[in-house]
């Protein structure tokens, strides 16, 4: 049994932020009903890569869920979802602000029939403010919230993070907020509405960079792989490959100079403190870069690790997943997919809880794989009631030869 066993989540979200949040809840034991349009979550078509028609993008954020394909533009589909919401503990949606009110699926409408419902809305800019009606996409929000202004080389163009960084952080924030609201519901017996915005999360995630601006009035700029407040804390190129040196305090810096056989870099008063090293960054980094180009990366990794200096290789994704630490921590799960067979997926970082670890409940579902199962089991609809709904396009179920049974 997972930590959230018995919790029912109605997932009306698509793409990444919402599905990432609900996948976390599924990994922790919640039953997640993923309501998709008859043509499916957009990410089912985002690729390549595809395998047997399944996209890597969709597979990455939808394990452990049950897929129901329901047409929300049809009043009968809207009524089905309202009935599901009456039985749910949590609802997650990422429609544009105000869209679900047209269907009677907004928070005020559903709170009347299920006052215990925790309802999380994820939008680009939130439910209020002058931009509330604007759509929100991760790349656009990376531009707006400042992260692109501090990412990339100093003389290069603005650069976004290589994954949908704000979407992932918003999904994590949503999961935290949902769990907090459920905890409060234990005391009050009432649900509440969570208004989550990619813009809000992106700004909050600027942490020390934004705080530095608040203290100085000076906007931070791009520094490549360097750190604005710590030196040396960046990538260096060895004779063959790149590595990251992360010297976080003066003791580590002293050990670095000893390992390099360069006590003069410690004795130099300019470099004795981190503040001094930041002030004289250019001189110190240039000398370290010259030293590191004289030997291969493997030599430096062994030498500096032995000396107790934080250092890691700059890996590609394949190298990261092949690291012995990844195997030791079980960072890949294998699930039995109804179409693909045994399929590897990235594991949940919450799998190491001592009593109720996260675990994969099931593979990412086929479109409509569980439509009939959930509507009959949760709502008591009979085959005679479901067949005309499917024939008239209100619902859709996976073809018989696509289902695990």
C-alpha positions in Angstrom: 0.0 0.0 0.0 1.3 3.4 -0.9 1.1 6.5 1.3 -1.9 7.8 -0.7 -3.7 4.5 -1.0 -7.5 5.2 -1.3 -7.1 8.7 -2.6 -8.9 9.4 -5.9 -7.5 12.0 -8.3 -9.5 13.2 -11.3 -6.8 14.5 -13.8 -8.1 16.8 -16.5 -4.6 18.1 -17.3 -2.5 17.7 -20.4 1.1 18.2 -21.5 3.6 18.3 -18.6 3.0 20.3 -15.4 -0.3 18.8 -14.4 0.5 15.2 -15.5 3.9 15.4 -13.7 2.0 16.3 -10.5 -0.6 13.5 -10.9 2.1 10.9 -11.8 3.8 11.7 -8.5 0.5 11.1 -6.7 0.0 7.9 -8.6 3.5 6.7 -7.7 2.5 7.2 -4.1 -0.6 5.1 -4.3 -3.4 7.3 -5.5 -5.9 6.1 -8.1 -5.7 8.6 -10.9 -8.4 8.9 -13.5 -6.9 10.7 -16.5 -9.7 12.2 -18.6 -8.5 12.8 -22.1 -10.3 14.1 -25.2 -11.2 11.4 -27.8 -8.0 12.4 -29.7 -5.9 12.2 -26.5 -3.4 14.2 -24.6 -1.3 16.4 -27.0 1.9 14.7 -25.9 0.7 11.4 -27.4 1.6 13.1 -30.7 4.8 14.9 -29.6 7.8 13.3 -31.2 9.8 11.6 -32.5 10.8 9.5 -30.8 7.9 7.1 -31.0 7.8 3.3 -30.5 4.8 1.4 -31.9 3.0 4.7 -32.0 3.7 5.6 -28.3 5.6 8.8 -27.7 8.5 9.1 -25.3 7.0 12.4 -24.0 3.7 10.8 -23.0 5.4 7.8 -21.4 7.5 10.1 -19.2 4.7 11.6 -17.2 1.6 9.3 -17.2 2.5 5.9 -15.6 0.1 4.5 -13.0 -3.0 6.3 -14.4 -6.3 5.1 -15.8 -7.2 6.7 -19.1 -10.8 7.7 -19.8 -11.5 9.3 -23.2 -14.5 11.6 -22.8 -15.7 14.5 -25.0 -16.1 17.5 -22.8 -17.8 19.5 -25.6 -20.8 17.2 -25.3 -23.2 17.9 -22.4 -23.4 14.2 -21.7 -19.6 14.1 -21.3 -19.7 17.0 -19.0 -22.2 15.3 -16.8 -20.0 12.1 -16.7 -17.1 14.2 -15.5 -19.2 16.0 -12.9 -20.3 12.6 -11.5 -16.6 11.5 -11.4 -15.7 14.7 -9.5 -18.4 14.0 -6.9 -16.4 10.8 -6.1 -12.9 12.3 -6.3 -10.7 13.7 -3.5 -8.6 15.8 -5.9 -9.1 17.4 -9.3 -6.2 18.8 -11.4 -6.8 20.9 -14.5 -4.8 23.2 -16.8 -7.5 24.7 -19.0 -7.3 28.4 -19.7 -8.7 30.6 -16.9 -12.5 30.4 -17.0 -12.8 27.7 -19.7 -14.2 25.0 -17.4 -16.9 27.3 -16.1 -18.6 26.9 -19.5 -19.0 23.2 -18.8 -20.0 23.5 -15.1 -16.7 22.0 -14.1 -15.1 25.0 -12.4 -14.3 25.0 -8.7 -17.4 26.9 -7.5 -19.7 24.5 -9.4 -18.0 21.3 -8.3 -17.6 22.5 -4.7 -21.4 22.6 -4.4 -21.7 18.9 -5.1 -18.4 17.9 -3.4 -17.3 20.4 -0.7 -14.3 18.1 0.2 -12.8 18.4 -3.3 -9.2 19.8 -3.5 -9.2 21.5 -6.9 -5.9 22.5 -8.4 -5.8 24.9 -11.4 -2.6 25.2 -13.3 -2.3 28.1 -15.8 0.4 30.3 -17.3 -0.4 33.4 -15.3 -3.0 32.4 -12.7 -6.6 33.2 -12.3 -6.1 37.0 -11.7 -4.1 39.8 -13.1 -3.8 41.4 -16.5 -2.3 38.3 -18.2 -4.8 35.8 -16.7 -6.4 35.1 -20.1 -3.1 34.5 -21.9 -1.9 30.9 -22.6 1.2 29.8 -20.9 4.0 27.6 -22.3 7.2 26.7 -20.6 9.6 28.2 -23.2 7.6 31.5 -23.1 7.6 31.6 -19.3 11.4 30.9 -19.2 11.8 34.0 -21.3 9.5 36.1 -19.1 10.7 35.0 -15.6 14.4 35.8 -16.1 16.0 32.3 -16.3 17.0 32.9 -19.9 18.7 36.1 -19.0 21.2 34.2 -16.7 21.6 31.1 -18.8 24.2 30.8 -21.5 27.6 32.3 -22.3 28.2 35.9 -21.4 28.6 36.9 -25.1 26.0 34.5 -26.3 22.2 34.9 -26.8 19.6 34.2 -24.1 19.3 30.4 -23.5 16.5 28.3 -22.1 17.1 25.3 -19.9 17.2 22.1 -21.9 14.1 20.6 -20.2 10.7 22.2 -19.5 12.1 23.5 -16.2 9.2 25.7 -15.1 6.6 23.0 -16.0 8.4 20.4 -13.9 8.8 22.8 -11.0 5.1 23.7 -11.3 4.2 20.1 -11.2 6.2 19.6 -8.0 4.7 22.7 -6.5 1.2 21.5 -7.3 1.8 18.1 -5.7 3.1 19.9 -2.5 0.1 22.2 -2.5 -2.4 19.4 -3.0 -0.9 17.4 -0.1 -1.0 20.5 2.1 -4.7 21.0 1.2 -5.5 17.4 1.9 -3.8 17.7 5.3 -5.9 20.8 6.1 -9.0 19.0 5.0 -8.3 16.4 7.7 -8.9 19.2 10.2 -11.7 21.2 8.5 -13.5 18.6 6.4 -13.4 21.1 3.5 -11.5 21.2 0.2 -10.2 24.3 -1.4 -9.0 25.8 -4.7 -5.3 26.0 -5.6 -4.5 28.7 -8.1 -1.0 27.7 -9.5 0.8 29.8 -12.2 3.8 28.9 -14.2 4.8 32.6 -14.0 4.6 32.6 -10.2 6.7 29.4 -9.9 9.3 30.6 -12.5 9.8 33.9 -10.6 10.0 32.1 -7.2 12.6 29.6 -8.7 15.0 32.4 -9.4 15.9 32.3 -5.7 19.4 33.8 -5.0 19.5 35.5 -8.4 16.3 37.4 -7.8 17.2 38.1 -4.1 20.5 39.6 -5.3 18.6 42.0 -7.6 16.3 42.9 -4.7 19.3 43.8 -2.6 21.3 45.7 -5.2 18.9 46.8 -8.0 21.3 45.2 -10.5 19.9 42.5 -12.8 22.2 39.5 -12.9 23.6 38.5 -16.3 24.7 35.4 -18.1 27.9 33.8 -16.7 28.1 30.5 -18.7 28.8 27.7 -16.2 30.1 30.0 -13.5 28.3 30.8 -10.2 27.6 34.4 -9.4 28.4 34.1 -5.7 30.9 31.1 -5.4 34.3 30.6 -7.0 35.6 28.2 -8.2 32.2 26.7 -8.9 31.9 25.9 -12.7 32.8 23.7 -15.6 36.4 23.3 -16.6 37.8 21.5 -19.7 40.4 18.9 -19.1 42.7 17.7 -21.8 40.0 15.4 -23.2 36.6 16.1 -21.6 34.7 18.6 -19.3 34.1 18.3 -15.6 32.4 20.3 -12.9 34.3 21.7 -9.9 32.1 22.7 -7.0 34.2 24.3 -4.3 31.6 25.4 -1.7 33.8 26.7 1.1 37.3 27.8 2.0 38.4 24.5 3.5 37.6 22.8 0.2 39.5 25.4 -1.7 42.5 24.9 0.4 42.3 21.1 -0.3 42.1 21.9 -4.0 45.3 24.0 -3.9 47.1 21.2 -2.0 45.9 18.5 -4.5 47.1 20.7 -7.4 50.5 21.2 -5.8 49.9 24.9 -5.9 50.1 26.2 -2.3 50.7 29.7 -3.7 47.0 29.8 -4.8 46.1 29.4 -1.1 48.8 31.8 0.3 47.7 34.5 -2.1 45.6 36.9 0.1 43.3 37.6 -2.9 42.0 34.0 -2.8 41.9 33.1 0.9 38.1 33.8 1.2 35.2 33.1 -1.1 34.5 36.8 -1.3 38.0 37.5 -2.4 37.8 34.7 -5.0 34.6 36.2 -6.4 36.2 39.6 -6.6 39.3 38.2 -8.3 37.4 35.5 -10.3 39.1 36.3 -13.6 42.6 35.8 -12.4 41.9 32.6 -10.5 39.7 30.9 -13.0 42.2 31.6 -15.8 45.0 29.9 -13.9 42.9 27.0 -12.9 41.7 26.5 -16.5 45.4 26.5 -17.6 46.2 23.8 -15.0 43.2 21.6 -15.8 44.0 21.5 -19.6 47.3 19.6 -18.8 45.7 16.3 -17.8 42.8 14.0 -18.8 39.5 14.3 -16.9 39.8 10.9 -15.3 43.0 11.9 -13.7 41.5 15.0 -12.2 38.4 13.2 -11.0 40.5 10.6 -9.1 42.9 13.2 -7.7 40.3 15.6 -6.5 37.8 13.1 -5.1 40.7 11.5 -3.1 41.5 15.0 -1.8 37.8 15.6 -0.7 37.1 18.2 -3.3 33.6 18.1 -4.9 34.0 17.2 -8.6 31.9 15.4 -11.1 32.0 14.6 -14.9 29.8 16.5 -17.3 27.8 13.6 -18.5 25.3 13.2 -21.3 22.0 11.6 -20.5 23.2 8.1 -21.4 26.3 8.4 -19.2 24.2 9.7 -16.3 21.9 6.7 -16.5 24.9 4.3 -16.8 26.6 5.6 -13.7 26.9 2.9 -11.0 25.1 5.2 -8.6 22.0 5.2 -10.9 21.9 1.4 -10.7 22.5 1.4 -6.9 19.6 3.8 -6.4 17.2 2.0 -8.8 16.7 5.1 -11.0 15.0 3.0 -13.7 11.7 1.1 -13.3 10.5 -1.5 -15.8 6.8 -1.7 -16.4 4.7 -4.0 -18.6 3.2 -1.8 -21.3 0.1 -3.3 -23.1 1.5 -2.4 -26.5 5.3 -2.2 -26.0 5.9 -5.0 -23.5 8.6 -4.5 -20.9 9.3 -0.7 -20.9 12.0 1.2 -18.9 10.9 4.5 -17.3 12.6 7.0 -15.0 11.8 6.1 -11.4 10.4 8.3 -8.7 12.9 9.9 -6.3 10.4 9.1 -3.5 10.9 5.3 -3.8 13.2 5.3 -0.7 10.5 6.2 1.9 11.1 3.6 4.6 7.5 2.3 5.0 5.4 3.5 2.0 7.8 3.9 -0.9 6.7 5.2 -4.3 6.3 2.4 -6.8 4.9 2.1 -10.4 1.3 1.1 -10.2 1.0 0.4 -13.9 2.4 1.4 -17.3 1.2 4.7 -19.0 -2.2 3.9 -20.4 -3.5 3.6 -23.9 -6.0 6.2 -24.9 -9.3 5.2 -23.4 -7.9 2.0 -22.0 -10.0 2.3 -18.8 -13.0 4.3 -20.0 -15.5 1.5 -19.5 -13.8 0.1 -16.4 -14.0 3.4 -14.5 -17.4 4.5 -15.7 -18.9 1.1 -14.8 -17.0 0.7 -11.6 -17.2 4.2 -10.2 -20.6 5.3 -11.7 -22.3 2.0 -12.1 -23.0 2.5 -15.8 -24.0 -0.7 -17.6 -22.8 -1.9 -21.0 -26.2 -1.0 -22.4 -25.7 2.6 -21.2 -22.1 2.8 -22.4 -22.5 1.5 -25.9 -24.6 4.4 -27.2 -22.3 6.9 -25.6 -19.4 5.4 -27.5 -21.3 5.0 -30.7 -22.2 8.7 -30.6 -18.7 9.9 -29.8 -19.3 10.9 -26.2 -16.7 8.4 -24.9 -14.0 6.3 -26.5 -12.4 3.1 -25.3 -9.2 1.4 -26.6 -9.7 -1.1 -29.3 -10.1 -4.6 -27.9 -6.8 -5.8 -29.4 -5.0 -2.9 -27.7 -6.1 -3.7 -24.2 -4.0 -5.8 -21.8 -6.9 -8.3 -21.3 
